[in-house]
Amino acid sequence: RSSRSSVASMNRPAILPLPYTFTPRDGFAAGFYVVFVLIFSYAPGLGIPGLTQLIPDPLLAGYVVNLVFYLCAGALAVWASWRFAVRETRILATRPWLTLAIIPGGVFAMLLLSVIAGLVTGPPETAVNQQAVQGLVVSLPPLLIIPLLVVIAPFVEEYIFRHLLIGKLSKYLNLWVCCLISVVLFAGIHLAGKEALALPVLLPYLVMGAVLVGLYVWAGNNFMLSYGVHAAKNLLAVLLTYAIPAELLQ
């Protein structure tokens, strides 16, 4: 029996740990993300030369800018983290039913905690960023929106805010300090340059960030699990935005 077990274990692909150290690729990917987010947030008037002539519709032009940015940021994030992404996907695949249960469970936890937090602190307010996203969704077809908001953007954000700010930064700082940094920066980046960092506006992002951080740490620093939950949450939001009449959405 022991010989058969050893043979089986030899034939099964090993899932080896990877070193959680910052690399030049991480620096390049994170630097690109931070620089361009700050430019878009605090200097949107810089614009892109010739864009208005090429795409007169400002809504479509805004979508193209965001798509190009996230395509570049996504490519850099994949380039920097593909070994971790493959390894962590293989780990999740060893327990597929648990993974498939956790993803909707994580989305439900976000919704439930948002309601509870709203009862305690007062109703949350819709952020300018969220209003802009809703404007894009109701004006453009799903074929354009879903790849950007459901596939690419969540991967970039989970790579930055979970994989780097917790998985790799925790080698140098206390894990829970890293978790707090992740939650606060994740919420703050969605409001940067758009409005004051008031609690009613921050609240939905704080709750979302806290749930994603909790799942990430619980799963042993698996950012592909938090990516799955993040993508599912965005997909639900996009589908509801398409389904709810515009006058009710307001």
C-alpha positions as CSV (number, residue, x, y, z in Angstrom):
1,R,0.0,0.0,0.0
2,S,2.8,2.4,0.9
3,S,4.6,1.8,-2.4
4,R,1.3,2.5,-4.4
5,S,0.8,5.7,-2.4
6,S,4.3,6.9,-3.0
7,V,4.0,6.2,-6.7
8,A,0.7,8.1,-6.8
9,S,2.2,11.1,-5.0
10,M,5.1,11.1,-7.4
11,N,2.8,11.1,-10.4
12,R,0.7,13.9,-8.9
13,P,2.1,17.4,-9.8
14,A,3.6,19.1,-6.8
15,I,2.3,22.5,-5.8
16,L,5.5,24.2,-4.4
17,P,5.7,27.3,-2.4
18,L,7.0,30.4,-4.1
19,P,9.1,33.1,-2.4
20,Y,7.1,36.1,-1.3
21,T,9.7,38.8,-2.2
22,F,9.3,41.9,-4.2
23,T,10.8,41.7,-7.7
24,P,11.7,44.4,-10.3
25,R,8.6,43.2,-12.2
26,D,6.4,44.0,-9.1
27,G,8.0,47.5,-8.9
28,F,7.3,48.2,-12.6
29,A,3.7,46.9,-12.5
30,A,2.9,48.7,-9.2
31,G,4.7,51.9,-10.3
32,F,2.7,52.0,-13.6
33,Y,-0.6,51.5,-11.7
34,V,0.1,54.2,-9.0
35,V,1.5,56.8,-11.4
36,F,-1.4,56.6,-13.9
37,V,-4.1,56.4,-11.1
38,L,-2.7,59.6,-9.6
39,I,-2.6,61.3,-13.0
40,F,-6.2,60.2,-13.8
41,S,-7.3,61.2,-10.3
42,Y,-5.6,64.6,-9.8
43,A,-4.7,65.8,-13.3
44,P,-7.5,64.6,-15.5
45,G,-7.2,67.8,-17.6
46,L,-3.9,66.6,-19.0
47,G,-5.9,64.4,-21.4
48,I,-4.5,62.5,-24.4
49,P,-3.5,64.6,-27.4
50,G,-5.9,64.0,-30.3
51,L,-8.3,61.8,-28.4
52,T,-11.3,64.2,-28.6
53,Q,-10.8,64.4,-32.4
54,L,-10.5,60.6,-32.7
55,I,-13.4,59.8,-30.4
56,P,-15.8,62.8,-30.1
57,D,-18.1,61.1,-27.6
58,P,-16.6,61.8,-24.1
59,L,-18.2,58.7,-22.6
60,L,-16.7,56.4,-25.1
61,A,-13.4,58.3,-24.9
62,G,-13.4,57.7,-21.2
63,Y,-14.1,54.0,-21.7
64,V,-11.2,53.7,-24.2
65,V,-8.8,55.4,-21.8
66,N,-9.8,53.1,-18.9
67,L,-9.6,50.1,-21.2
68,V,-6.1,50.9,-22.4
69,F,-4.9,51.7,-18.9
70,Y,-6.3,48.4,-17.4
71,L,-5.1,46.4,-20.4
72,C,-1.6,47.7,-19.8
73,A,-1.8,47.3,-16.0
74,G,-3.3,43.8,-16.4
75,A,-0.6,42.7,-18.7
76,L,2.1,43.9,-16.3
77,A,0.3,42.3,-13.4
78,V,0.1,39.0,-15.2
79,W,3.8,39.3,-16.2
80,A,4.8,39.9,-12.6
81,S,2.5,37.3,-10.9
82,W,1.8,34.5,-13.4
83,R,3.6,31.9,-11.4
84,F,1.6,32.7,-8.3
85,A,-1.6,32.9,-10.3
86,V,-1.0,29.5,-11.8
87,R,0.0,28.0,-8.5
88,E,-3.0,29.4,-6.6
89,T,-5.4,28.4,-9.3
90,R,-4.1,24.8,-9.0
91,I,-4.6,24.9,-5.3
92,L,-8.2,26.1,-5.6
93,A,-8.8,23.4,-8.2
94,T,-8.0,20.7,-5.6
95,R,-11.2,21.7,-3.8
96,P,-13.5,22.9,-6.6
97,W,-16.8,22.7,-4.7
98,L,-15.4,24.6,-1.7
99,T,-14.1,27.3,-4.1
100,L,-17.4,27.5,-5.9
101,A,-19.2,27.9,-2.6
102,I,-16.9,30.5,-1.2
103,I,-17.2,32.9,-4.2
104,P,-21.0,33.6,-3.9
105,G,-20.6,33.4,-0.1
106,G,-18.1,36.2,-0.2
107,V,-20.3,38.3,-2.3
108,F,-23.2,37.7,0.1
109,A,-21.0,38.6,3.1
110,M,-20.2,41.9,1.4
111,L,-23.9,42.7,0.9
112,L,-24.8,41.6,4.4
113,L,-22.0,43.5,6.1
114,S,-22.8,46.6,4.1
115,V,-26.4,46.5,5.3
116,I,-25.3,46.0,8.9
117,A,-22.7,48.8,8.7
118,G,-25.3,51.1,7.2
119,L,-27.7,50.4,10.1
120,V,-25.0,51.3,12.5
121,T,-23.4,54.4,10.9
122,G,-26.2,55.6,8.6
123,P,-26.9,54.8,5.0
124,P,-23.9,54.9,2.6
125,E,-23.6,57.5,-0.1
126,T,-22.9,56.8,-3.7
127,A,-19.4,57.8,-4.6
128,V,-18.6,59.9,-7.7
129,N,-16.5,56.9,-8.9
130,Q,-19.6,54.6,-8.6
131,Q,-21.8,57.1,-10.4
132,A,-19.3,57.3,-13.3
133,V,-19.2,53.5,-13.5
134,Q,-23.0,53.3,-13.6
135,G,-22.9,55.9,-16.4
136,L,-20.6,53.7,-18.4
137,V,-22.6,50.6,-17.8
138,V,-26.0,52.0,-18.8
139,S,-24.5,53.7,-21.9
140,L,-22.4,50.8,-23.3
141,P,-23.1,47.2,-24.2
142,P,-22.1,44.3,-21.9
143,L,-19.6,43.1,-24.4
144,L,-17.5,46.2,-23.7
145,I,-18.2,46.5,-20.0
146,I,-17.8,43.0,-18.7
147,P,-14.2,42.4,-19.9
148,L,-13.1,45.7,-18.3
149,L,-15.0,45.7,-15.0
150,V,-15.3,42.0,-14.3
151,V,-12.2,40.4,-15.8
152,I,-9.3,42.9,-16.0
153,A,-9.8,45.5,-13.3
154,P,-10.4,43.0,-10.4
155,F,-7.3,41.1,-11.3
156,V,-5.2,44.3,-11.3
157,E,-6.6,45.4,-7.9
158,E,-6.2,42.0,-6.3
159,Y,-2.6,41.8,-7.4
160,I,-1.9,45.3,-6.0
161,F,-4.0,45.4,-2.9
162,R,-3.8,41.8,-1.7
163,H,-0.8,40.0,-3.4
164,L,1.6,42.9,-3.0
165,L,0.3,44.9,0.0
166,I,-0.3,41.8,2.1
167,G,1.4,38.8,0.6
168,K,4.7,40.4,-0.1
169,L,4.7,43.4,2.2
170,S,4.0,41.2,5.3
171,K,7.5,39.9,5.0
172,Y,8.6,43.3,6.3
173,L,5.6,44.5,8.3
174,N,3.1,42.8,10.7
175,L,0.5,40.9,8.8
176,W,-2.5,42.8,10.4
177,V,-0.8,46.1,9.7
178,C,-0.6,45.1,6.1
179,C,-4.3,44.1,6.1
180,L,-5.3,47.5,7.5
181,I,-3.1,49.3,4.8
182,S,-4.8,47.1,2.1
183,V,-8.3,47.9,3.2
184,V,-7.7,51.7,3.7
185,L,-5.8,52.1,0.4
186,F,-8.3,50.0,-1.5
187,A,-11.1,52.2,-0.3
188,G,-9.2,55.4,-0.7
189,I,-8.0,54.8,-4.3
190,H,-11.6,54.6,-5.5
191,L,-12.3,58.1,-4.1
192,A,-8.9,59.8,-4.8
193,G,-9.2,63.2,-6.4
194,K,-13.0,62.9,-6.7
195,E,-14.4,63.8,-3.3
196,A,-13.7,64.1,0.4
197,L,-12.9,60.8,2.2
198,A,-16.2,60.8,4.2
199,L,-17.3,57.6,6.0
200,P,-20.7,57.3,4.3
201,V,-18.9,57.3,0.9
202,L,-16.0,55.1,2.0
203,L,-18.2,52.6,3.8
204,P,-19.0,50.3,0.8
205,Y,-15.4,50.1,-0.3
206,L,-14.2,49.5,3.3
207,V,-16.6,46.6,3.7
208,M,-15.6,45.1,0.3
209,G,-11.9,45.5,1.0
210,A,-12.3,43.9,4.5
211,V,-14.1,40.9,3.1
212,L,-11.6,40.4,0.3
213,V,-8.7,40.7,2.8
214,G,-10.3,38.2,5.2
215,L,-10.8,35.7,2.4
216,Y,-7.3,36.2,1.1
217,V,-5.7,35.6,4.5
218,W,-8.0,32.7,5.3
219,A,-7.1,31.0,2.1
220,G,-3.4,31.2,2.9
221,N,-2.6,34.4,0.8
222,N,-4.4,33.1,-2.3
223,F,-5.2,36.2,-4.4
224,M,-6.9,34.1,-7.1
225,L,-9.7,33.3,-4.6
226,S,-10.1,37.0,-3.7
227,Y,-10.0,37.8,-7.4
228,G,-12.9,35.3,-8.0
229,V,-15.0,37.0,-5.3
230,H,-14.1,40.5,-6.5
231,A,-15.0,39.6,-10.1
232,A,-18.3,38.0,-9.0
233,K,-19.2,41.1,-7.0
234,N,-18.5,43.3,-10.0
235,L,-20.5,41.0,-12.3
236,L,-23.5,41.1,-9.9
237,A,-23.3,44.9,-9.8
238,V,-23.0,45.2,-13.6
239,L,-26.0,42.8,-14.2
240,L,-28.1,44.7,-11.7
241,T,-27.3,48.0,-13.3
242,Y,-28.4,46.6,-16.6
243,A,-31.6,45.1,-15.1
244,I,-32.8,48.0,-13.0
245,P,-34.6,50.8,-14.9
246,A,-32.6,54.1,-15.1
247,E,-35.1,56.1,-13.1
248,L,-34.9,53.5,-10.2
249,L,-31.1,53.3,-10.5
250,Q,-30.9,57.1,-9.7
